[in-house]
Amino acid sequence: MRRPSRPHLGTSMTAPSPRVGEVVSTPIPDTFQGIRFEVGRMVEHVRNARRDAMVLDVARYIAERTAVAANAMGVDINSMTESEKKLLFLEGIVYWCQESFFFVSDPTGIEVMETPARQLRRYRTPAEILEIFWGPILKRMGKARGIDTSSIEMPEGRAVGDCEEGVCLSLGLATALDIAPVRFEFGGAKGTGTLHHVWSGVYVGDELHQFDVTQPQLGLGEVLPFEHYDFLEFEV
Protein backbone atom coordinates (compact mmCIF):
# COMPACT_ATOMS: atom_id res chain seq x y z
CA MET A 1 0.00 0.00 0.00
CA ARG A 2 1.52 3.29 -1.09
CA ARG A 3 1.55 6.30 1.20
CA PRO A 4 -1.61 8.43 0.65
CA SER A 5 -2.00 12.12 1.30
CA ARG A 6 -2.30 13.24 4.90
CA PRO A 7 -5.75 14.32 6.20
CA HIS A 8 -6.56 17.11 8.61
CA LEU A 9 -7.26 16.17 12.23
CA GLY A 10 -10.27 18.44 12.51
CA THR A 11 -11.14 21.76 14.09
CA SER A 12 -12.03 22.60 17.66
CA MET A 13 -15.62 22.30 18.80
CA THR A 14 -17.46 25.49 19.69
CA ALA A 15 -20.37 25.74 22.09
CA PRO A 16 -21.95 28.60 24.06
CA SER A 17 -20.79 28.97 27.66
CA PRO A 18 -23.38 28.04 30.32
CA ARG A 19 -25.07 30.80 32.27
CA VAL A 20 -24.60 31.10 36.03
CA GLY A 21 -26.14 28.08 37.71
CA GLU A 22 -26.76 26.35 34.39
CA VAL A 23 -25.39 22.94 33.44
CA VAL A 24 -24.88 22.27 29.74
CA SER A 25 -24.31 18.73 28.55
CA THR A 26 -23.05 18.49 24.99
CA PRO A 27 -22.83 15.03 23.37
CA ILE A 28 -19.32 14.36 22.10
CA PRO A 29 -19.36 13.10 18.50
CA ASP A 30 -17.34 9.97 17.85
CA THR A 31 -15.33 11.69 15.11
CA PHE A 32 -11.92 13.35 14.88
CA GLN A 33 -13.59 16.53 16.12
CA GLY A 34 -15.01 14.82 19.17
CA ILE A 35 -11.96 12.72 20.09
CA ARG A 36 -9.28 15.30 19.31
CA PHE A 37 -8.17 15.48 22.95
CA GLU A 38 -7.77 11.69 23.22
CA VAL A 39 -5.95 11.57 19.88
CA GLY A 40 -3.58 14.30 21.07
CA ARG A 41 -2.76 12.28 24.16
CA MET A 42 -2.17 9.18 22.04
CA VAL A 43 0.34 11.08 19.90
CA GLU A 44 2.23 12.24 22.99
CA HIS A 45 2.20 8.73 24.51
CA VAL A 46 3.84 7.27 21.40
CA ARG A 47 6.40 10.08 21.20
CA ASN A 48 7.34 9.76 24.87
CA ALA A 49 7.49 5.96 24.68
CA ARG A 50 10.25 6.13 22.10
CA ARG A 51 12.58 7.65 24.70
CA ASP A 52 11.46 5.60 27.71
CA ALA A 53 14.04 3.15 29.07
CA MET A 54 11.43 0.47 29.82
CA VAL A 55 9.95 0.61 26.32
CA LEU A 56 13.41 0.58 24.73
CA ASP A 57 14.42 -2.45 26.79
CA VAL A 58 11.31 -4.44 25.86
CA ALA A 59 11.53 -3.44 22.18
CA ARG A 60 15.14 -4.58 21.95
CA TYR A 61 14.32 -7.84 23.70
CA ILE A 62 11.47 -8.51 21.26
CA ALA A 63 13.83 -7.83 18.34
CA GLU A 64 16.47 -10.19 19.75
CA ARG A 65 13.98 -12.99 20.37
CA THR A 66 12.43 -12.50 16.93
CA ALA A 67 15.86 -12.81 15.33
CA VAL A 68 16.57 -16.00 17.29
CA ALA A 69 13.20 -17.47 16.25
CA ALA A 70 13.80 -16.56 12.59
CA ASN A 71 17.27 -18.13 12.70
CA ALA A 72 15.79 -21.32 14.17
CA MET A 73 13.43 -21.43 11.18
CA GLY A 74 16.31 -21.23 8.73
CA VAL A 75 16.16 -17.48 8.00
CA ASP A 76 19.56 -15.83 7.61
CA ILE A 77 18.94 -12.45 9.21
CA ASN A 78 22.47 -11.28 8.40
CA SER A 79 21.65 -11.40 4.68
CA MET A 80 18.55 -9.23 5.11
CA THR A 81 18.34 -5.58 4.11
CA GLU A 82 17.53 -3.00 6.80
CA SER A 83 13.94 -2.80 5.58
CA GLU A 84 13.58 -6.58 5.71
CA LYS A 85 14.93 -6.62 9.28
CA LYS A 86 12.53 -3.88 10.34
CA LEU A 87 9.62 -5.78 8.82
CA LEU A 88 10.70 -8.91 10.68
CA PHE A 89 10.98 -7.04 13.98
CA LEU A 90 7.59 -5.40 13.37
CA GLU A 91 6.11 -8.86 12.94
CA GLY A 92 7.63 -9.84 16.29
CA ILE A 93 6.11 -6.75 17.94
CA VAL A 94 2.67 -7.57 16.53
CA TYR A 95 2.75 -11.15 17.80
CA TRP A 96 4.20 -10.21 21.18
CA CYS A 97 1.55 -7.54 21.74
CA GLN A 98 -1.26 -9.84 20.67
CA GLU A 99 -0.12 -12.46 23.18
CA SER A 100 0.72 -10.03 26.00
CA PHE A 101 -2.02 -7.39 25.70
CA PHE A 102 -5.42 -7.99 27.31
CA PHE A 103 -8.31 -5.95 25.89
CA VAL A 104 -10.55 -4.28 28.48
CA SER A 105 -13.17 -1.67 27.55
CA ASP A 106 -13.22 1.62 29.43
CA PRO A 107 -16.09 2.19 31.87
CA THR A 108 -19.11 3.87 30.27
CA GLY A 109 -18.57 7.60 30.02
CA ILE A 110 -14.98 7.44 31.31
CA GLU A 111 -11.84 7.59 29.17
CA VAL A 112 -8.82 5.84 30.67
CA MET A 113 -5.53 5.86 28.80
CA GLU A 114 -2.32 4.49 30.28
CA THR A 115 1.09 5.11 28.78
CA PRO A 116 3.00 2.27 27.11
CA ALA A 117 5.63 2.44 29.87
CA ARG A 118 3.02 1.98 32.58
CA GLN A 119 1.48 -0.96 30.73
CA LEU A 120 4.88 -2.62 30.48
CA ARG A 121 5.62 -2.05 34.16
CA ARG A 122 2.41 -3.87 35.01
CA TYR A 123 3.39 -6.65 32.61
CA ARG A 124 6.67 -7.09 34.48
CA THR A 125 5.12 -6.96 37.95
CA PRO A 126 5.68 -10.27 39.84
CA ALA A 127 2.58 -12.31 40.65
CA GLU A 128 3.22 -11.94 44.41
CA ILE A 129 2.99 -8.16 44.12
CA LEU A 130 -0.19 -8.32 42.05
CA GLU A 131 -1.72 -10.57 44.70
CA ILE A 132 -1.15 -7.90 47.36
CA PHE A 133 -3.51 -5.61 45.48
CA TRP A 134 -5.84 -8.19 43.94
CA GLY A 135 -6.37 -10.35 47.02
CA PRO A 136 -8.08 -7.83 49.36
CA ILE A 137 -10.41 -6.59 46.60
CA LEU A 138 -11.41 -10.12 45.62
CA LYS A 139 -11.89 -11.20 49.24
CA ARG A 140 -14.10 -8.25 50.21
CA MET A 141 -16.18 -8.44 47.04
CA GLY A 142 -16.72 -12.15 47.61
CA LYS A 143 -17.71 -11.57 51.23
CA ALA A 144 -20.19 -8.85 50.27
CA ARG A 145 -21.79 -11.15 47.71
CA GLY A 146 -21.60 -14.36 49.74
CA ILE A 147 -19.29 -16.02 47.20
CA ASP A 148 -16.36 -18.38 47.86
CA THR A 149 -13.43 -16.80 45.99
CA SER A 150 -10.84 -19.48 46.73
CA SER A 151 -11.18 -21.01 43.25
CA ILE A 152 -10.85 -17.70 41.38
CA GLU A 153 -7.42 -17.38 39.81
CA MET A 154 -5.34 -14.28 40.26
CA PRO A 155 -4.74 -12.38 36.98
CA GLU A 156 -1.32 -12.64 35.40
CA GLY A 157 0.82 -9.59 34.88
CA ARG A 158 -0.24 -8.35 31.45
CA ALA A 159 -0.52 -5.10 29.56
CA VAL A 160 -4.17 -4.09 29.85
CA GLY A 161 -6.28 -1.50 28.05
CA ASP A 162 -8.64 -0.77 25.18
CA CYS A 163 -7.82 -0.24 21.51
CA GLU A 164 -6.19 3.17 22.09
CA GLU A 165 -3.72 1.73 24.58
CA GLY A 166 -3.01 -1.25 22.33
CA VAL A 167 -2.13 1.13 19.51
CA CYS A 168 0.08 3.31 21.71
CA LEU A 169 1.91 0.26 23.07
CA SER A 170 2.60 -1.29 19.66
CA LEU A 171 3.59 1.97 17.98
CA GLY A 172 5.74 2.95 20.96
CA LEU A 173 7.66 -0.32 20.62
CA ALA A 174 7.99 0.14 16.85
CA THR A 175 9.34 3.68 17.08
CA ALA A 176 11.77 2.60 19.80
CA LEU A 177 13.37 0.45 17.09
CA ASP A 178 13.26 3.34 14.60
CA ILE A 179 10.46 1.70 12.63
CA ALA A 180 8.59 4.78 11.42
CA PRO A 181 6.62 6.80 10.31
CA VAL A 182 3.58 5.55 12.17
CA ARG A 183 -0.10 6.42 12.10
CA PHE A 184 -3.44 5.78 13.77
CA GLU A 185 -6.02 3.98 11.65
CA PHE A 186 -9.67 4.72 12.51
CA GLY A 187 -12.78 2.80 11.48
CA GLY A 188 -16.51 3.10 11.96
CA ALA A 189 -19.95 2.77 10.42
CA LYS A 190 -20.70 4.09 6.94
CA GLY A 191 -22.94 7.14 6.74
CA THR A 192 -22.64 8.02 10.43
CA GLY A 193 -19.21 9.65 10.47
CA THR A 194 -18.33 7.67 13.61
CA LEU A 195 -14.84 6.34 14.34
CA HIS A 196 -15.27 3.83 17.14
CA HIS A 197 -12.15 1.68 16.66
CA VAL A 198 -8.47 2.42 16.16
CA TRP A 199 -5.60 0.16 15.11
CA SER A 200 -1.94 0.57 14.12
CA GLY A 201 -0.26 1.60 10.89
CA VAL A 202 3.51 1.49 10.37
CA TYR A 203 5.62 2.35 7.33
CA VAL A 204 8.62 0.26 6.40
CA GLY A 205 10.12 2.25 3.56
CA ASP A 206 7.19 3.42 1.44
CA GLU A 207 5.03 0.42 2.29
CA LEU A 208 2.26 0.77 4.88
CA HIS A 209 1.61 -2.21 7.16
CA GLN A 210 -1.55 -2.26 9.29
CA PHE A 211 -2.30 -4.52 12.25
CA ASP A 212 -4.61 -4.76 15.26
CA VAL A 213 -3.22 -6.04 18.57
CA THR A 214 -6.77 -6.47 19.95
CA GLN A 215 -7.45 -9.15 17.30
CA PRO A 216 -4.99 -12.03 17.90
CA GLN A 217 -6.55 -14.05 15.08
CA LEU A 218 -5.30 -11.47 12.57
CA GLY A 219 -1.67 -11.16 11.55
CA LEU A 220 0.45 -8.36 10.12
CA GLY A 221 -1.40 -6.75 7.22
CA GLU A 222 -4.82 -8.00 8.34
CA VAL A 223 -7.47 -5.77 9.96
CA LEU A 224 -11.21 -5.81 10.58
CA PRO A 225 -13.42 -4.44 7.78
CA PHE A 226 -14.99 -1.02 8.34
CA GLU A 227 -17.28 0.98 6.09
CA HIS A 228 -16.07 4.39 7.26
CA TYR A 229 -12.33 4.96 7.51
CA ASP A 230 -9.84 7.71 8.29
CA PHE A 231 -6.30 7.99 9.63
CA LEU A 232 -3.80 10.30 11.27
CA GLU A 233 -0.11 10.17 10.40
CA PHE A 234 2.29 12.05 12.67
CA GLU A 235 5.98 12.62 13.27
CA VAL A 236 7.74 10.99 16.26
C-alpha atoms as a printed R data frame, in Angstrom:
    type eleno elety resid chain resno       x       y      z
1   ATOM     1    CA   MET     A     1   0.000   0.000  0.000
2   ATOM     2    CA   ARG     A     2   1.518   3.287 -1.087
3   ATOM     3    CA   ARG     A     3   1.548   6.301  1.198
4   ATOM     4    CA   PRO     A     4  -1.605   8.431  0.652
5   ATOM     5    CA   SER     A     5  -2.000  12.115  1.300
6   ATOM     6    CA   ARG     A     6  -2.298  13.245  4.903
7   ATOM     7    CA   PRO     A     7  -5.748  14.322  6.199
8   ATOM     8    CA   HIS     A     8  -6.560  17.113  8.610
9   ATOM     9    CA   LEU     A     9  -7.256  16.166 12.230
10  ATOM    10    CA   GLY     A    10 -10.267  18.436 12.507
11  ATOM    11    CA   THR     A    11 -11.141  21.756 14.091
12  ATOM    12    CA   SER     A    12 -12.028  22.601 17.665
13  ATOM    13    CA   MET     A    13 -15.624  22.297 18.803
14  ATOM    14    CA   THR     A    14 -17.459  25.495 19.692
15  ATOM    15    CA   ALA     A    15 -20.370  25.741 22.094
16  ATOM    16    CA   PRO     A    16 -21.947  28.600 24.059
17  ATOM    17    CA   SER     A    17 -20.790  28.969 27.663
18  ATOM    18    CA   PRO     A    18 -23.379  28.043 30.316
19  ATOM    19    CA   ARG     A    19 -25.072  30.804 32.267
20  ATOM    20    CA   VAL     A    20 -24.598  31.101 36.031
21  ATOM    21    CA   GLY     A    21 -26.142  28.083 37.714
22  ATOM    22    CA   GLU     A    22 -26.762  26.347 34.385
23  ATOM    23    CA   VAL     A    23 -25.389  22.936 33.443
24  ATOM    24    CA   VAL     A    24 -24.884  22.267 29.741
25  ATOM    25    CA   SER     A    25 -24.308  18.726 28.555
26  ATOM    26    CA   THR     A    26 -23.049  18.488 24.991
27  ATOM    27    CA   PRO     A    27 -22.834  15.028 23.373
28  ATOM    28    CA   ILE     A    28 -19.322  14.359 22.104
29  ATOM    29    CA   PRO     A    29 -19.357  13.103 18.500
30  ATOM    30    CA   ASP     A    30 -17.337   9.969 17.846
31  ATOM    31    CA   THR     A    31 -15.331  11.686 15.114
32  ATOM    32    CA   PHE     A    32 -11.924  13.351 14.883
33  ATOM    33    CA   GLN     A    33 -13.586  16.527 16.116
34  ATOM    34    CA   GLY     A    34 -15.008  14.815 19.173
35  ATOM    35    CA   ILE     A    35 -11.965  12.717 20.089
36  ATOM    36    CA   ARG     A    36  -9.283  15.298 19.314
37  ATOM    37    CA   PHE     A    37  -8.172  15.479 22.952
38  ATOM    38    CA   GLU     A    38  -7.769  11.689 23.217
39  ATOM    39    CA   VAL     A    39  -5.952  11.573 19.876
40  ATOM    40    CA   GLY     A    40  -3.581  14.297 21.068
41  ATOM    41    CA   ARG     A    41  -2.755  12.278 24.162
42  ATOM    42    CA   MET     A    42  -2.168   9.183 22.038
43  ATOM    43    CA   VAL     A    43   0.341  11.083 19.901
44  ATOM    44    CA   GLU     A    44   2.234  12.235 22.990
45  ATOM    45    CA   HIS     A    45   2.195   8.731 24.513
46  ATOM    46    CA   VAL     A    46   3.837   7.272 21.399
47  ATOM    47    CA   ARG     A    47   6.397  10.076 21.196
48  ATOM    48    CA   ASN     A    48   7.337   9.759 24.869
49  ATOM    49    CA   ALA     A    49   7.494   5.957 24.677
50  ATOM    50    CA   ARG     A    50  10.246   6.131 22.097
51  ATOM    51    CA   ARG     A    51  12.576   7.652 24.701
52  ATOM    52    CA   ASP     A    52  11.460   5.604 27.711
53  ATOM    53    CA   ALA     A    53  14.044   3.147 29.065
54  ATOM    54    CA   MET     A    54  11.427   0.470 29.825
55  ATOM    55    CA   VAL     A    55   9.948   0.610 26.320
56  ATOM    56    CA   LEU     A    56  13.413   0.584 24.727
57  ATOM    57    CA   ASP     A    57  14.416  -2.451 26.788
58  ATOM    58    CA   VAL     A    58  11.308  -4.438 25.862
59  ATOM    59    CA   ALA     A    59  11.526  -3.435 22.181
60  ATOM    60    CA   ARG     A    60  15.144  -4.577 21.947
61  ATOM    61    CA   TYR     A    61  14.317  -7.837 23.701
62  ATOM    62    CA   ILE     A    62  11.469  -8.507 21.265
63  ATOM    63    CA   ALA     A    63  13.825  -7.830 18.338
64  ATOM    64    CA   GLU     A    64  16.467 -10.186 19.746
65  ATOM    65    CA   ARG     A    65  13.980 -12.993 20.373
66  ATOM    66    CA   THR     A    66  12.428 -12.502 16.925
67  ATOM    67    CA   ALA     A    67  15.863 -12.806 15.325
68  ATOM    68    CA   VAL     A    68  16.565 -16.004 17.289
69  ATOM    69    CA   ALA     A    69  13.203 -17.471 16.249
70  ATOM    70    CA   ALA     A    70  13.800 -16.564 12.592
71  ATOM    71    CA   ASN     A    71  17.265 -18.128 12.700
72  ATOM    72    CA   ALA     A    72  15.788 -21.319 14.171
73  ATOM    73    CA   MET     A    73  13.426 -21.433 11.184
74  ATOM    74    CA   GLY     A    74  16.309 -21.225  8.734
75  ATOM    75    CA   VAL     A    75  16.157 -17.485  8.003
76  ATOM    76    CA   ASP     A    76  19.560 -15.831  7.613
77  ATOM    77    CA   ILE     A    77  18.938 -12.450  9.214
78  ATOM    78    CA   ASN     A    78  22.466 -11.284  8.398
79  ATOM    79    CA   SER     A    79  21.654 -11.399  4.677
80  ATOM    80    CA   MET     A    80  18.551  -9.225  5.114
81  ATOM    81    CA   THR     A    81  18.341  -5.578  4.106
82  ATOM    82    CA   GLU     A    82  17.534  -3.000  6.801
83  ATOM    83    CA   SER     A    83  13.945  -2.795  5.576
84  ATOM    84    CA   GLU     A    84  13.582  -6.580  5.712
85  ATOM    85    CA   LYS     A    85  14.929  -6.619  9.277
86  ATOM    86    CA   LYS     A    86  12.529  -3.876 10.340
87  ATOM    87    CA   LEU     A    87   9.621  -5.778  8.820
88  ATOM    88    CA   LEU     A    88  10.703  -8.912 10.682
89  ATOM    89    CA   PHE     A    89  10.983  -7.037 13.981
90  ATOM    90    CA   LEU     A    90   7.593  -5.405 13.369
91  ATOM    91    CA   GLU     A    91   6.110  -8.865 12.936
92  ATOM    92    CA   GLY     A    92   7.628  -9.836 16.289
93  ATOM    93    CA   ILE     A    93   6.110  -6.752 17.943
94  ATOM    94    CA   VAL     A    94   2.673  -7.565 16.529
95  ATOM    95    CA   TYR     A    95   2.746 -11.153 17.796
96  ATOM    96    CA   TRP     A    96   4.199 -10.207 21.180
97  ATOM    97    CA   CYS     A    97   1.546  -7.540 21.737
98  ATOM    98    CA   GLN     A    98  -1.260  -9.845 20.674
99  ATOM    99    CA   GLU     A    99  -0.119 -12.462 23.176
100 ATOM   100    CA   SER     A   100   0.722 -10.032 25.997
101 ATOM   101    CA   PHE     A   101  -2.016  -7.391 25.704
102 ATOM   102    CA   PHE     A   102  -5.416  -7.991 27.307
103 ATOM   103    CA   PHE     A   103  -8.306  -5.951 25.892
104 ATOM   104    CA   VAL     A   104 -10.549  -4.284 28.478
105 ATOM   105    CA   SER     A   105 -13.171  -1.669 27.552
106 ATOM   106    CA   ASP     A   106 -13.221   1.621 29.428
107 ATOM   107    CA   PRO     A   107 -16.092   2.188 31.868
108 ATOM   108    CA   THR     A   108 -19.106   3.873 30.270
109 ATOM   109    CA   GLY     A   109 -18.567   7.604 30.020
110 ATOM   110    CA   ILE     A   110 -14.985   7.437 31.307
111 ATOM   111    CA   GLU     A   111 -11.841   7.593 29.166
112 ATOM   112    CA   VAL     A   112  -8.822   5.836 30.674
113 ATOM   113    CA   MET     A   113  -5.528   5.863 28.795
114 ATOM   114    CA   GLU     A   114  -2.322   4.486 30.281
115 ATOM   115    CA   THR     A   115   1.086   5.114 28.779
116 ATOM   116    CA   PRO     A   116   3.004   2.269 27.112
117 ATOM   117    CA   ALA     A   117   5.631   2.435 29.866
118 ATOM   118    CA   ARG     A   118   3.018   1.976 32.584
119 ATOM   119    CA   GLN     A   119   1.479  -0.958 30.727
120 ATOM   120    CA   LEU     A   120   4.884  -2.621 30.482
121 ATOM   121    CA   ARG     A   121   5.619  -2.050 34.163
122 ATOM   122    CA   ARG     A   122   2.411  -3.870 35.013
123 ATOM   123    CA   TYR     A   123   3.391  -6.647 32.612
124 ATOM   124    CA   ARG     A   124   6.670  -7.093 34.477
125 ATOM   125    CA   THR     A   125   5.116  -6.957 37.952
126 ATOM   126    CA   PRO     A   126   5.683 -10.270 39.842
127 ATOM   127    CA   ALA     A   127   2.578 -12.314 40.652
128 ATOM   128    CA   GLU     A   128   3.223 -11.944 44.409
129 ATOM   129    CA   ILE     A   129   2.986  -8.160 44.123
130 ATOM   130    CA   LEU     A   130  -0.186  -8.322 42.051
131 ATOM   131    CA   GLU     A   131  -1.723 -10.569 44.701
132 ATOM   132    CA   ILE     A   132  -1.151  -7.904 47.363
133 ATOM   133    CA   PHE     A   133  -3.514  -5.609 45.480
134 ATOM   134    CA   TRP     A   134  -5.845  -8.190 43.941
135 ATOM   135    CA   GLY     A   135  -6.371 -10.355 47.023
136 ATOM   136    CA   PRO     A   136  -8.078  -7.832 49.361
137 ATOM   137    CA   ILE     A   137 -10.406  -6.594 46.605
138 ATOM   138    CA   LEU     A   138 -11.413 -10.122 45.618
139 ATOM   139    CA   LYS     A   139 -11.886 -11.196 49.243
140 ATOM   140    CA   ARG     A   140 -14.097  -8.250 50.210
141 ATOM   141    CA   MET     A   141 -16.183  -8.441 47.042
142 ATOM   142    CA   GLY     A   142 -16.725 -12.149 47.605
143 ATOM   143    CA   LYS     A   143 -17.711 -11.572 51.230
144 ATOM   144    CA   ALA     A   144 -20.192  -8.855 50.266
145 ATOM   145    CA   ARG     A   145 -21.789 -11.154 47.708
146 ATOM   146    CA   GLY     A   146 -21.595 -14.360 49.735
147 ATOM   147    CA   ILE     A   147 -19.290 -16.023 47.196
148 ATOM   148    CA   ASP     A   148 -16.360 -18.376 47.863
149 ATOM   149    CA   THR     A   149 -13.427 -16.796 45.995
150 ATOM   150    CA   SER     A   150 -10.843 -19.484 46.730
151 ATOM   151    CA   SER     A   151 -11.176 -21.008 43.249
152 ATOM   152    CA   ILE     A   152 -10.853 -17.701 41.383
153 ATOM   153    CA   GLU     A   153  -7.419 -17.379 39.807
154 ATOM   154    CA   MET     A   154  -5.342 -14.277 40.258
155 ATOM   155    CA   PRO     A   155  -4.742 -12.379 36.978
156 ATOM   156    CA   GLU     A   156  -1.324 -12.638 35.404
157 ATOM   157    CA   GLY     A   157   0.820  -9.587 34.882
158 ATOM   158    CA   ARG     A   158  -0.239  -8.353 31.453
159 ATOM   159    CA   ALA     A   159  -0.520  -5.103 29.563
160 ATOM   160    CA   VAL     A   160  -4.174  -4.089 29.846
161 ATOM   161    CA   GLY     A   161  -6.279  -1.497 28.047
162 ATOM   162    CA   ASP     A   162  -8.637  -0.774 25.184
163 ATOM   163    CA   CYS     A   163  -7.822  -0.244 21.514
164 ATOM   164    CA   GLU     A   164  -6.194   3.172 22.087
165 ATOM   165    CA   GLU     A   165  -3.720   1.732 24.580
166 ATOM   166    CA   GLY     A   166  -3.008  -1.250 22.331
167 ATOM   167    CA   VAL     A   167  -2.126   1.125 19.505
168 ATOM   168    CA   CYS     A   168   0.082   3.315 21.705
169 ATOM   169    CA   LEU     A   169   1.909   0.265 23.071
170 ATOM   170    CA   SER     A   170   2.597  -1.292 19.663
171 ATOM   171    CA   LEU     A   171   3.590   1.970 17.978
172 ATOM   172    CA   GLY     A   172   5.739   2.953 20.963
173 ATOM   173    CA   LEU     A   173   7.657  -0.324 20.619
174 ATOM   174    CA   ALA     A   174   7.986   0.135 16.851
175 ATOM   175    CA   THR     A   175   9.340   3.678 17.076
176 ATOM   176    CA   ALA     A   176  11.774   2.597 19.805
177 ATOM   177    CA   LEU     A   177  13.366   0.452 17.090
178 ATOM   178    CA   ASP     A   178  13.258   3.345 14.596
179 ATOM   179    CA   ILE     A   179  10.457   1.699 12.626
180 ATOM   180    CA   ALA     A   180   8.589   4.781 11.419
181 ATOM   181    CA   PRO     A   181   6.618   6.798 10.312
182 ATOM   182    CA   VAL     A   182   3.580   5.548 12.165
183 ATOM   183    CA   ARG     A   183  -0.099   6.417 12.101
184 ATOM   184    CA   PHE     A   184  -3.436   5.785 13.771
185 ATOM   185    CA   GLU     A   185  -6.024   3.977 11.651
186 ATOM   186    CA   PHE     A   186  -9.668   4.720 12.511
187 ATOM   187    CA   GLY     A   187 -12.776   2.801 11.475
188 ATOM   188    CA   GLY     A   188 -16.514   3.097 11.956
189 ATOM   189    CA   ALA     A   189 -19.951   2.765 10.419
190 ATOM   190    CA   LYS     A   190 -20.702   4.091  6.945
191 ATOM   191    CA   GLY     A   191 -22.940   7.137  6.739
192 ATOM   192    CA   THR     A   192 -22.636   8.023 10.429
193 ATOM   193    CA   GLY     A   193 -19.209   9.647 10.475
194 ATOM   194    CA   THR     A   194 -18.326   7.666 13.607
195 ATOM   195    CA   LEU     A   195 -14.844   6.340 14.339
196 ATOM   196    CA   HIS     A   196 -15.270   3.829 17.139
197 ATOM   197    CA   HIS     A   197 -12.154   1.682 16.664
198 ATOM   198    CA   VAL     A   198  -8.470   2.416 16.161
199 ATOM   199    CA   TRP     A   199  -5.600   0.159 15.113
200 ATOM   200    CA   SER     A   200  -1.940   0.567 14.117
201 ATOM   201    CA   GLY     A   201  -0.264   1.599 10.891
202 ATOM   202    CA   VAL     A   202   3.512   1.492 10.375
203 ATOM   203    CA   TYR     A   203   5.619   2.347  7.335
204 ATOM   204    CA   VAL     A   204   8.625   0.264  6.398
205 ATOM   205    CA   GLY     A   205  10.122   2.245  3.558
206 ATOM   206    CA   ASP     A   206   7.186   3.422  1.444
207 ATOM   207    CA   GLU     A   207   5.027   0.415  2.288
208 ATOM   208    CA   LEU     A   208   2.261   0.771  4.879
209 ATOM   209    CA   HIS     A   209   1.609  -2.206  7.164
210 ATOM   210    CA   GLN     A   210  -1.550  -2.264  9.289
211 ATOM   211    CA   PHE     A   211  -2.304  -4.525 12.246
212 ATOM   212    CA   ASP     A   212  -4.606  -4.760 15.255
213 ATOM   213    CA   VAL     A   213  -3.220  -6.040 18.569
214 ATOM   214    CA   THR     A   214  -6.771  -6.470 19.952
215 ATOM   215    CA   GLN     A   215  -7.448  -9.155 17.304
216 ATOM   216    CA   PRO     A   216  -4.989 -12.027 17.896
217 ATOM   217    CA   GLN     A   217  -6.549 -14.054 15.076
218 ATOM   218    CA   LEU     A   218  -5.302 -11.468 12.565
219 ATOM   219    CA   GLY     A   219  -1.670 -11.161 11.547
220 ATOM   220    CA   LEU     A   220   0.448  -8.361 10.122
221 ATOM   221    CA   GLY     A   221  -1.396  -6.749  7.221
222 ATOM   222    CA   GLU     A   222  -4.824  -8.003  8.343
223 ATOM   223    CA   VAL     A   223  -7.472  -5.775  9.964
224 ATOM   224    CA   LEU     A   224 -11.212  -5.811 10.582
225 ATOM   225    CA   PRO     A   225 -13.419  -4.437  7.775
226 ATOM   226    CA   PHE     A   226 -14.986  -1.016  8.343
227 ATOM   227    CA   GLU     A   227 -17.284   0.976  6.090
228 ATOM   228    CA   HIS     A   228 -16.066   4.388  7.256
229 ATOM   229    CA   TYR     A   229 -12.332   4.956  7.509
230 ATOM   230    CA   ASP     A   230  -9.839   7.713  8.289
231 ATOM   231    CA   PHE     A   231  -6.304   7.987  9.634
232 ATOM   232    CA   LEU     A   232  -3.796  10.304 11.272
233 ATOM   233    CA   GLU     A   233  -0.108  10.168 10.400
234 ATOM   234    CA   PHE     A   234   2.285  12.049 12.669
235 ATOM   235    CA   GLU     A   235   5.976  12.621 13.272
236 ATOM   236    CA   VAL     A   236   7.739  10.989 16.257
